Amino acid sequence: MNPAITSSAAEAHFQRGIDSCYVLIVDDHPVNRKLLDVAAQRLGVGRIEFAFDGIECLEKLSAGPKPDLILLDIMMPRMDGFETCRKLRGELGMTDVPVIIQTALSSSQDRLKCFEAGGTDVVTKPLDLQELVARMRVHLENRLMVESLRAFRLRLARDLDVARRMQRSVLPDPQALSKHFAGDGVLVQAEYTPSDEVGGDLWAMPTCDPGKIAVFISDISGHGLVAAINAFRLHGLIPHLVGLTERPSDWLTALNREVVASFQGELLATAFYAVLDLAAGVLRYAGAGAPQPLLGRRLPDGTIEIEELISRGLMLGIGEDWTYLEHEVAMPPGSFVFLYSDCLIESGEPVDSELLKAWVIQAAQEEDRVAAMKRLLAEHSGPPWTDDLTMIWLERS
């Protein structure tokens, strides 16, 4: 189906039946034409047209709409059925139209020639009306089923495109954030690559008081459209937590209660929430089963020290009475924190903690840190990856 087809046209294709089908009968013999016509009418075909031979058939196909089924004789004047079938398949590109060839040639070699020429099915003469009706029904119903599937895929692709754009619209713009926090001496870089058209990863930077920067990352269970819808719903809960943004334990605990109440077991997600206090030079954070973020400190000798942050905690959505522990770690100027989804370490060849630390140290030397991490992952395994990939890099200058 042409991808430019409109939604309404796709719906029409999805709903149509045999009474809307067009059958072209190509036969020079009046008796055979009549029998084929009767078979098509008995089946309930809505449009039946005739061509005397192969040349007239090709002229009709070139000038008019594409039929849903062609009934083609082999022995005809001017152009036989073999050449006609080859031309309509090749020159006219009608590779998806079923062609039932009727022939008096009955040897297995002759039948093979019919299929080699591009025939979909072969019936031998003398023609049997009941057999004709049965074969026509099978091929028309198959064609309608394929059209329905194509229309469905088109609608699904359209819906996924809308969902993808919606998902992108709720994710922060890293470049805008870097400009916003430039006065605070904070670099923000991020990468989001869904495993499908849409995915279940989510990240956000809730608004805090001046001098404090919050970051949140979550990986919703599942992939595709369902996970994306749950990500939208989870994102919609974040505004409910106004007043708690500077206290990671309270914020994550309150979010979990909202998830349990709103989703009632339909959503499970890992999460990590942190607040960078620029004046105090500390990062306060709480985890809900997320992959361990890495904190990097640039030392006076030029080396980089990497520390794994604690991210243990019950996944969001399991139990409403869970309280998430808050941790604090020094994050002076020259330090950075790297957050990521589990795709980075579990998609394809596993990535152990030492290799991940080595990647982070290497990426810290490059201008685009997250692009470097993505490149290193691609060199190690993939893409394509089996999970959504999200990475966030916050660095103090």
Phi, psi and omega in degrees: 000138178299124182296346179276358182300143183283163179299317181295323177294321178298321178296320181297317178297320184297330188260348190286156181236191183298330181294348177258001185280155179242122180245130177253122179258121182243102184197136181269352184265121184302320182294316179296319179301317181296316181296317179295322177297314179299318180298316180294319179293320179298326179286341180093023179296135185280329183225124181233125177232164186232149170227138185287325181206187184296322181295314178297325177300311181295324177297316178297316182295324180290325186268331190246188179290161180284128178287163176271341180201139176242128174257112193239126175276156179271308186272101180220156177289161176066304178216122183282177184292328180298308181295320179302315182293319178298319182290319181291329176285317185274292186293321182269349176068023181272069184279343185258358180274123178294138179236116174263117180264129174251134186208152174274349178287124191243354181287157180297327179293320178295319179295323178298320178300324179297317180289322179296330178285346179119007179292147177269324183210160181226132171238142182260148177275150002290143184287140177254125186300313182296320178296318178302312181300316182296315181292319178298319180300314181302312185288323178291318179294322176297318180296316179296323178295317178297317177299319180297318179295320178296318179296320178296316179296324178296315179296319179295318178298320178296316180295320178294324178295318177298315180297320179298315180293323176296318181295317178300325184291334181269347178278145180296157175264108184302321181295317178296322180293320179298319177295319182296320184263006181300323179295337177269359181071037182237127175266134177237121174229144182209156178218133174228120178231107180287149178286336179239196175299326176224165182212186186251011175277150181213139170218156184204163175231083181302147183291133177237173174294158178306140180090358178228141183230124180254147176218140183226136175225140180215146177237105181281140180298143180094178180222172173076204190296319181297315179297322179295318178299317178295327176295319176301315183294320178295319178300324180293344179276340185300318179299341179290348188258019179302135181099347181246000191299335184267002181237092187307317180298311180295320182297311183290324177296317179293321178297318179299319178297320178296319180296314180299316182291322186277322188260338177050051176087357181279347182229131170234139183206142167277158182202157174212133181227131183221152176231122177269119177261104186294320182293317181278342181069036181229157174244120176257138187206164175215146183236153177229064176076016181281160172303146186292116174295159180245132176255127180245139177235130178274119184271161182303331181278005178093351178280167180239128178262130182247132178235133176276129179272153181281126181231015179294151180155156181295138177301150176298139174098355183274310182212136187281346185269003182284136175249128183271133182284145179255138180237161180221137180217146180293136176219076181284174175306143184091355179264162176214159174232137183240120178250148184201158174271166187291349175303326184299327186247350186237350181273122182077223179292128181301150178243114180279173187297324182291319178294319179298317178298320179296319177299315182297318178297319178294316181295329182295343179273350184258159183292315178258096187295313184290327176296322177295319178297319179295321179295317180296321177295317180298321178292330182279315181195111175094191356284176005283154179255156185273000182217167177287140181248120176231133177221138179226133181233118175246128184223136176268135179274000000 
